[in-house]
Amino acid sequence: MMISWRTASLVATAASVLALTTACGQDNATTPSSAQNVGATAAAGGYGGAGTGTGAGNGYGADGSQSSSSPSPGVPAGALAVAANPDLGKVLTDVSGLTLYRFDQDTAKPPKSNCDGDCATTWPPVPADDATAGDGIDKALLGEVTRTDGTKQLTVGGWPAYRYAKDVNSGDVNGQGVGGKWFALAPDGKKAAQSDLPGLSTRKDPKLGEIVIDKNGMTVYRFLKDEAWPKPVSNCAGDCLEKWPAVAPVEAADTKGVVKKGLMSFTRSDGAKQMTVNCSPIYTFAGDKAPGDTNGQGVGGTWYAVAPDGKPVGAPE
């Protein structure tokens, strides 16, 4: 059996832990990497005032602002296809290249849709009538479910399939992660997501270059009003922390491509633990709804994506 980079990186970590402990006069990152971000992911006002994208509190992401060019209910799916998305891997699309989604509040065994009314306007159900399996799709996974209005909806691996009203162009994945309940469909009916990402790693952004991302593929940011030396201090609390959730501690061994020096955790003034890169506290942004989003870049002139060495990308000198 092949040894993954994660297993290999566990070797000889004792010395690096000691170095991290003394780097900024704080404790090292020893909290398991499965820890979630500190603070809510709901948007809040202030601290840059950027919009937070889609993801309304009604639970399904409807916000009444769908595009007039969006898919209408009942549009045939045709021959389904598999598209390669740089952040999500293989994604299922209809014959027009529009991404298909699944809803966490639905069920697959037995198949059942719990998206009706306004929800079905924002997330048009995909008709089962003429849907066929294209290359790379197991036709045995395609099925149908009868909706409350009597129409037949396509299912993939048992999961009812939808389009998203704000996806206008082929390849759009604006519905990914909306409300924390909507996800692009993989060809096998599972959620499309980049698998086996470490707690912190890097990706190549077409505009920003190499930047740090978390285990969910979300962009990581720095706040220029924070302090790194002689010890990390976060100056983001309250409403700020709701808009910019603090990244919880990650094991040094559960990182890839990030400079290890100053890679550590510290204790915030509220008693919670937060991760740093090169001793600078790091955050995600509630306005980023899908892997690859960088909506927090430059917000308020104080928030910037993080380079592998911990420097703020694109910040003024």
Summary of the structure (lengths in Angstrom):
residues: 317
radius of gyration: 21.3
end to end distance: 48.3
largest distance: 65.5
contacts: 1097
relative contact order: 0.20
helix: 12%
strand: 25%
